[in-house]
């Protein structure tokens, strides 16, 4: 009787230890396959580099002549100017909406809460700098 209890105990102990071993091996295999490689991130091209690449590709693949290349450069430049105008307008409208939001929030707060609310952007900026510039939460406060 004592012998069967002892063998049952060692059998359960063996099953438990083998489960641990399988878990450790599985965890290590998963981590090595999921962890990104340590290669350096690719540098993103500047808009000028990207535009030059597009022009070179068009010249090579579509066999553009010199006059067409000049026109293509002009088209890309006009498009860039228009995008800059749209982005500037969008940023201004976005800032206006954000300012309205802040005004509405301040109107709903009690006078003793306004200084606390005004201190939030400073704290958020400090947290952003501490975390390396990554945004964690909602929109920035002014």
MODELLER restraints for C-alpha pairs under 7 A, 6 or more apart:
rsr = mdl.restraints
at = mdl.atoms
rsr.add(forms.Gaussian(group=physical.xy_distance, feature=features.Distance(at['CA:58:A'], at['CA:64:A']), mean=6.86, stdev=0.5))
rsr.add(forms.Gaussian(group=physical.xy_distance, feature=features.Distance(at['CA:59:A'], at['CA:69:A']), mean=6.99, stdev=0.5))
rsr.add(forms.Gaussian(group=physical.xy_distance, feature=features.Distance(at['CA:106:A'], at['CA:114:A']), mean=6.35, stdev=0.5))
rsr.add(forms.Gaussian(group=physical.xy_distance, feature=features.Distance(at['CA:121:A'], at['CA:140:A']), mean=6.94, stdev=0.5))
rsr.add(forms.Gaussian(group=physical.xy_distance, feature=features.Distance(at['CA:121:A'], at['CA:141:A']), mean=5.14, stdev=0.5))
rsr.add(forms.Gaussian(group=physical.xy_distance, feature=features.Distance(at['CA:121:A'], at['CA:142:A']), mean=6.21, stdev=0.5))
rsr.add(forms.Gaussian(group=physical.xy_distance, feature=features.Distance(at['CA:128:A'], at['CA:134:A']), mean=5.95, stdev=0.5))
rsr.add(forms.Gaussian(group=physical.xy_distance, feature=features.Distance(at['CA:128:A'], at['CA:135:A']), mean=6.27, stdev=0.5))
